[in-house]
Amino acid sequence: MKKLDKLENEFLPQVTVDTTEVILEPVKFLQTQTKYLTIANTGQVPVQFEFIKKLNDTSYCKPWLSIRPFVNFIMPGDKCDVTLEVLVDKRTAAQLNSGADKLYDILVLHLEGGKDLFITITASKQFCFPNQLITTTKRQDWQSPQESQRERLCMCCLCNTIP
């Protein structure tokens, strides 16, 4: 029975990753930051991996993070370099400034027919990210407010940073 269990385990997909914790430099608005994750097939059978979404999430990673490839096939003895890119843009800055989101994610690396591995992505933000604010002023010669100018303000500390 032990020999059968051992034989069965030898033919399960097995990989190693060079790190399970990716720590990024402070993230700046509209500046891409790239890190790499190496996945090596250390088993005796080909392995297919995929980054999968967590239970209540709609995607396998946060909107400020992109992963390429997020699914791949690795032969025994081969490796795959996965690119992790972080970019905070106007689409994601508001959620980060308000505290509704953080520069933190746990990725689930699923091995088809095998186990799941967890990779933590952590970063801090460089100051605050600009949000666009439309200011409305009232002209003295008009009775109603008119949109007179658009300013870009840093909404988390109102420092009037113009990106």
C-alpha positions, 0 to 999 in steps of 0.5 A, spaced: 500 500 500 505 504 501 508 503 494 502 504 491 501 511 495 508 513 493 508 511 486 501 515 486 504 521 489 510 521 484 506 522 478 502 528 481 504 535 478 509 538 482 512 545 481 517 550 485 516 557 485 522 562 486 518 566 491 511 566 494 512 573 496 513 579 491 514 585 495 514 591 490 518 598 490 513 604 492 508 605 486 508 611 483 502 614 478 502 611 471 509 608 472 509 601 471 513 596 475 515 589 473 517 583 477 518 576 475 516 569 478 519 563 475 515 556 476 519 550 475 516 543 473 520 539 478 515 533 477 515 527 472 509 529 469 507 535 464 503 540 468 498 545 467 498 551 471 493 557 472 492 563 476 484 562 478 480 567 482 478 567 489 472 565 492 468 571 492 472 575 487 471 576 479 478 576 477 484 572 479 488 579 480 486 586 482 485 591 477 492 594 478 496 588 477 496 584 470 499 577 470 502 574 463 501 568 462 496 567 467 495 560 464 501 555 461 503 548 460 510 546 463 514 540 461 518 536 466 524 539 467 522 546 464 521 553 467 516 558 465 517 566 467 511 569 469 511 577 468 507 581 474 506 588 472 503 593 477 500 600 474 496 605 477 492 609 473 486 613 473 481 607 473 484 604 479 487 610 483 480 613 486 479 606 490 486 606 492 486 613 495 479 612 498 482 606 502 477 601 498 482 597 495 490 596 497 496 595 493 496 588 496 493 581 493 494 574 494 494 570 487 492 563 487 496 558 483 492 552 481 496 546 478 491 542 474 490 535 478 494 537 483 495 542 489 494 550 489 500 555 491 499 562 494 503 568 492 502 574 496 503 581 492 505 587 496 506 594 495 506 601 498 504 607 494 508 613 493 504 619 496 497 619 493 495 618 486 491 624 483 484 624 482 480 628 477 476 633 480 471 638 476 470 644 480 464 648 479 464 656 480 458 661 480 460 667 475 457 673 478 453 675 472 449 669 471 444 666 476 446 659 475 453 655 477 457 654 470 462 649 470 468 654 469 474 650 469 477 643 470 483 642 475 486 636 477 487 635 484 490 630 489 484 628 493 487 624 498 491 630 501 488 636 497 495 638 495 493 640 488 498 636 485 497 636 477 500 630 474 
